[in-house]
Amino acid sequence: MDKSDKKRIVLKIGTNVLTKGTNNISRGKIEDIAQQIAFLKDDYEFVIVSSGAIAAAKQFVNLESNGKEINVKQALASIGQPHLMRIFQENFRELGLLTSQCLLSYSDFEKEQSKKNIVNTINVLVKNSYIPIINENDTVATDEIKFGDNDKLAALTAVLLGADLFIIATNTNGVYTKKSIAENKVETINNSTNINSLKKEVEKSISSHGTGGMFSKINAAEIAQEAMIETWIVNGLNDNFILDAIKNNANFTKITIQ
């Protein structure tokens, strides 16, 4: 694989991070992400897997339903994706960062030729200092909408691209123990190699704007772990969340390889 000497990070950004828990995409959060990538670009190369197309569309339109919720969401994704990319492009460009859009479907990961094409294209983009921003092609695929806010897509991407690190930015300080949640004083599991024990700590739940929840993030980490890739689950609502995690100045969950 044609990779540079820089460490490759696949960064997955959930809808709740991009909206900062509101109903609108936060330009400030995208600017925060851009500033961190600009600071780290000499040592790290980034591939972003971003949710948020549906949330972006909801700022502009309220579509009439034909009775199928999934079709409305696919239509919203079609409307929102260009808006989302424009916000990324404008904020990143101000810091001298170039962006590109890649729309993928799960079926792309099942065909050898498609997988080669993805790897070759993204390696060319990265080599030429473009930051690929990946989302699921929601207009034709329903997996993200149904099955988990791009977490699995991001994990498959990390494996396919031979990432050195997989970071999932969400709206918690990583994985909390079930006991601490029940007692209303949350406690982060900082390090773990045991996926099954993490699954037992996490209830199957979905987040307010995203379709994932912590269970889908643990499943994504399992895919990465099987490929010997470390996963960090960090609180993307905090400013400088990537820098602080790299410096170990943040409270987050590190899922290391066995």
C-alpha positions as CSV (number, residue, x, y, z in Angstrom):
1,M,0.0,0.0,0.0
2,D,1.3,3.4,-1.0
3,K,1.4,5.2,2.3
4,S,3.6,8.1,3.6
5,D,5.7,8.0,6.7
6,K,3.0,10.0,8.5
7,K,0.6,8.1,10.8
8,R,-2.8,7.7,9.2
9,I,-5.8,8.5,11.4
10,V,-9.3,7.6,10.3
11,L,-11.5,10.1,12.2
12,K,-15.2,9.3,12.5
13,I,-17.4,12.3,13.5
14,G,-21.0,11.7,14.6
15,T,-24.0,13.8,14.0
16,N,-24.2,14.8,17.7
17,V,-20.6,16.2,17.5
18,L,-21.2,18.1,14.3
19,T,-24.4,19.7,15.7
20,K,-23.0,20.1,19.2
21,G,-26.3,18.5,20.4
22,T,-28.4,21.1,18.6
23,N,-30.5,20.9,15.5
24,N,-28.0,22.7,13.3
25,I,-24.5,21.9,12.0
26,S,-22.0,23.8,14.0
27,R,-19.5,25.7,11.9
28,G,-17.5,26.3,15.1
29,K,-17.0,22.6,15.6
30,I,-15.9,22.0,12.0
31,E,-13.5,24.9,12.4
32,D,-12.2,23.3,15.6
33,I,-11.6,20.0,13.8
34,A,-9.9,21.9,10.9
35,Q,-7.5,23.8,13.3
36,Q,-6.4,20.5,15.0
37,I,-5.8,18.8,11.6
38,A,-3.8,21.9,10.4
39,F,-1.7,21.7,13.6
40,L,-1.0,17.9,13.2
41,K,-0.6,17.7,9.5
42,D,3.2,17.4,9.5
43,D,3.0,14.1,11.5
44,Y,-0.5,12.7,10.7
45,E,-2.6,12.3,7.7
46,F,-6.4,12.3,8.2
47,V,-9.3,10.5,6.5
48,I,-12.6,11.7,7.9
49,V,-15.8,9.7,8.0
50,S,-18.6,12.2,8.6
51,S,-22.2,11.8,9.5
52,G,-24.6,14.8,9.4
53,A,-26.0,15.0,5.9
54,I,-29.6,14.5,7.2
55,A,-29.1,17.0,10.0
56,A,-27.7,19.5,7.5
57,A,-30.8,19.2,5.3
58,K,-33.2,19.6,8.3
59,Q,-31.9,23.2,8.7
60,F,-33.3,24.1,5.3
61,V,-36.3,21.9,4.5
62,N,-39.2,19.9,5.9
63,L,-40.1,17.3,3.4
64,E,-43.6,15.8,2.9
65,S,-43.6,12.1,3.5
66,N,-44.8,9.4,1.1
67,G,-45.5,7.1,4.0
68,K,-41.9,5.7,4.1
69,E,-39.7,7.3,6.7
70,I,-36.6,5.8,5.1
71,N,-37.3,7.4,1.8
72,V,-37.6,10.8,3.4
73,K,-34.3,10.3,5.2
74,Q,-32.6,9.3,1.9
75,A,-34.1,12.4,0.3
76,L,-32.9,14.6,3.2
77,A,-29.4,13.1,2.9
78,S,-29.4,14.0,-0.8
79,I,-30.2,17.6,0.0
80,G,-28.0,17.9,3.0
81,Q,-24.8,16.3,1.7
82,P,-23.7,19.2,-0.6
83,H,-24.5,21.7,2.3
84,L,-22.4,19.6,4.7
85,M,-19.5,19.4,2.3
86,R,-19.6,23.2,1.6
87,I,-19.3,23.9,5.3
88,F,-16.3,21.5,5.6
89,Q,-14.7,23.0,2.4
90,E,-15.1,26.6,3.5
91,N,-13.8,26.1,7.0
92,F,-10.9,23.9,6.0
93,R,-9.9,26.1,3.1
94,E,-9.5,29.1,5.5
95,L,-6.7,27.1,7.1
96,G,-5.1,26.1,3.9
97,L,-6.6,22.6,4.0
98,L,-8.0,20.9,0.9
99,T,-11.0,18.6,1.1
100,S,-12.6,16.0,-1.2
101,Q,-15.9,14.0,-1.0
102,C,-16.1,10.3,-1.2
103,L,-19.5,8.6,-1.1
104,L,-19.3,4.8,-0.3
105,S,-21.8,2.0,0.2
106,Y,-21.3,-1.2,2.2
107,S,-21.5,-3.2,-1.1
108,D,-18.2,-1.4,-2.1
109,F,-16.4,-3.3,0.6
110,E,-17.6,-6.7,-0.7
111,K,-16.0,-6.4,-4.2
112,E,-12.3,-6.7,-4.6
113,Q,-12.1,-4.2,-7.5
114,S,-14.1,-1.6,-5.6
115,K,-11.9,-2.0,-2.6
116,K,-8.8,-1.5,-4.7
117,N,-10.3,1.6,-6.3
118,I,-11.1,3.1,-2.9
119,V,-7.6,2.5,-1.6
120,N,-6.0,3.8,-4.8
121,T,-8.2,6.9,-5.0
122,I,-7.8,7.8,-1.3
123,N,-4.0,7.3,-1.4
124,V,-3.8,9.7,-4.4
125,L,-5.9,12.3,-2.6
126,V,-3.9,12.1,0.6
127,K,-0.6,12.1,-1.3
128,N,-1.7,15.4,-2.9
129,S,-2.7,16.9,0.5
130,Y,-6.4,16.4,0.1
131,I,-8.4,15.3,3.1
132,P,-11.0,12.7,2.0
133,I,-14.4,13.2,3.7
134,I,-16.4,10.0,3.5
135,N,-20.1,9.5,4.0
136,E,-22.4,6.7,3.1
137,N,-24.2,7.1,-0.2
138,D,-27.5,7.4,1.6
139,T,-29.5,8.0,-1.6
140,V,-29.0,4.5,-2.7
141,A,-28.0,2.7,0.6
142,T,-29.9,2.6,3.8
143,D,-27.3,0.9,6.1
144,E,-26.1,4.0,7.9
145,I,-29.7,5.2,8.5
146,K,-30.8,1.8,9.7
147,F,-27.7,0.3,11.4
148,G,-25.5,2.8,13.0
149,D,-24.4,6.3,12.2
150,N,-21.4,5.5,10.0
151,D,-19.6,3.7,12.8
152,K,-19.3,0.4,10.9
153,L,-18.5,2.2,7.7
154,A,-15.7,4.1,9.4
155,A,-14.2,0.9,10.9
156,L,-14.3,-0.9,7.5
157,T,-12.6,2.2,6.0
158,A,-9.9,2.2,8.7
159,V,-9.2,-1.5,8.0
160,L,-9.2,-1.1,4.2
161,L,-6.9,1.9,4.4
162,G,-4.5,0.3,6.9
163,A,-5.0,3.1,9.4
164,D,-2.6,3.4,12.3
165,L,-5.3,4.8,14.6
166,F,-9.1,4.9,14.5
167,I,-10.7,7.7,16.4
168,I,-14.5,7.9,17.0
169,A,-15.6,11.3,18.1
170,T,-18.9,11.1,20.0
171,N,-20.7,13.1,22.8
172,T,-19.4,11.2,25.9
173,N,-16.0,10.8,27.5
174,G,-15.7,7.4,26.0
175,V,-17.4,4.2,27.4
176,Y,-18.9,4.5,30.9
177,T,-19.3,1.7,33.3
178,K,-22.9,0.5,33.7
179,K,-22.6,0.8,37.5
180,S,-21.5,4.4,37.3
181,I,-24.3,5.3,35.0
182,A,-26.8,3.7,37.3
183,E,-25.4,5.7,40.2
184,N,-25.4,8.9,38.1
185,K,-21.7,9.6,38.5
186,V,-20.2,8.5,35.2
187,E,-16.9,6.8,35.2
188,T,-14.9,6.2,31.9
189,I,-13.3,2.9,31.1
190,N,-9.9,4.3,30.1
191,N,-8.2,1.2,28.7
192,S,-9.5,-2.2,27.5
193,T,-8.6,-5.0,25.2
194,N,-11.7,-7.0,25.9
195,I,-14.5,-6.1,23.5
196,N,-17.0,-8.5,25.1
197,S,-16.5,-7.0,28.6
198,L,-17.2,-3.5,27.0
199,K,-20.3,-4.8,25.3
200,K,-21.6,-5.9,28.7
201,E,-21.1,-2.4,30.1
202,V,-23.1,-0.8,27.3
203,E,-26.8,-0.8,26.8
204,K,-28.1,-0.9,23.3
205,S,-29.2,2.6,22.8
206,I,-29.3,5.3,20.1
207,S,-28.3,8.9,20.4
208,S,-30.7,11.9,20.0
209,H,-29.6,12.9,16.5
210,G,-27.4,10.1,15.4
211,T,-28.6,6.5,14.7
212,G,-25.7,4.9,16.5
213,G,-25.1,4.8,20.2
214,M,-22.2,3.3,22.1
215,F,-23.0,-0.3,21.2
216,S,-22.4,0.4,17.5
217,K,-19.1,2.1,18.4
218,I,-18.0,-1.0,20.4
219,N,-18.9,-3.1,17.3
220,A,-16.8,-0.8,15.1
221,A,-13.9,-1.0,17.5
222,E,-14.1,-4.8,17.3
223,I,-13.7,-4.7,13.5
224,A,-10.7,-2.4,13.9
225,Q,-9.2,-4.6,16.7
226,E,-9.4,-7.7,14.5
227,A,-7.2,-5.8,12.0
228,M,-4.8,-4.8,14.8
229,I,-5.9,-1.2,14.8
230,E,-6.3,0.7,18.1
231,T,-9.6,2.6,18.6
232,W,-10.1,5.7,20.7
233,I,-13.6,6.8,21.7
234,V,-13.3,10.5,22.6
235,N,-15.6,13.4,23.4
236,G,-15.8,15.4,20.2
237,L,-17.8,18.1,21.9
238,N,-14.7,19.3,23.7
239,D,-12.4,21.8,21.9
240,N,-9.1,20.3,20.8
241,F,-10.4,16.8,21.5
242,I,-7.9,15.2,19.0
243,L,-4.9,17.1,20.4
244,D,-5.8,16.4,24.0
245,A,-6.3,12.7,23.3
246,I,-2.9,12.4,21.6
247,K,-1.3,14.3,24.5
248,N,-3.2,12.1,26.9
249,N,-4.8,15.2,28.4
250,A,-8.3,13.9,28.1
251,N,-10.6,11.4,29.7
252,F,-11.5,8.9,27.0
253,T,-11.6,5.2,26.2
254,K,-8.6,3.5,24.4
255,I,-9.4,0.1,23.0
256,T,-6.0,-1.5,22.3
257,I,-5.2,-4.6,20.4
258,Q,-4.9,-7.9,22.2
